[in-house]
Amino acid sequence: MADRLLDEAHVGLLAEGTTLRISGQPGFNNATMLCEAGIHWLQTRKPSVIDIDVSDIESSNSGVLCVLLEWLRFADRQGIQVKRIMLSDHLRELVNIAGLMAIPAFNIVAVDNVSA
């Protein structure tokens, strides 16, 4: 069963088991709501391990990267292991350009390349 954490005009956030799944068009105009909804879920559920799935997004920009980075920082501070991040092709390119794949502090075991 999935919990709908955010359902706005252009972006959605679902929690399915221990997976946070972003869909739609996340960006600067909804990044704060998206980030807060994910952190609230992490604080409330207190999972030990999570996956993050952003393979369903329709567009990507640095706004969604900010959300991912904040979730990763929060998870690290809380001792939550981020097991896997599933990226769309266009977001994977943005992550590579930003040099974020090389940051070991976020404890990412694997990053999957999922075609959108």
Protein Blocks (a to p, Z undefined) as FASTA:
>chain_A
ZZdfbdcfkbccddehjaccdehjddfklmmmmmmmmmmmmmmnopabdcddfklbfbdc
fklmmmmmmmmmmmmmnopacfbacddfklmmmmmmnopmmmmklopabdcdddZZ
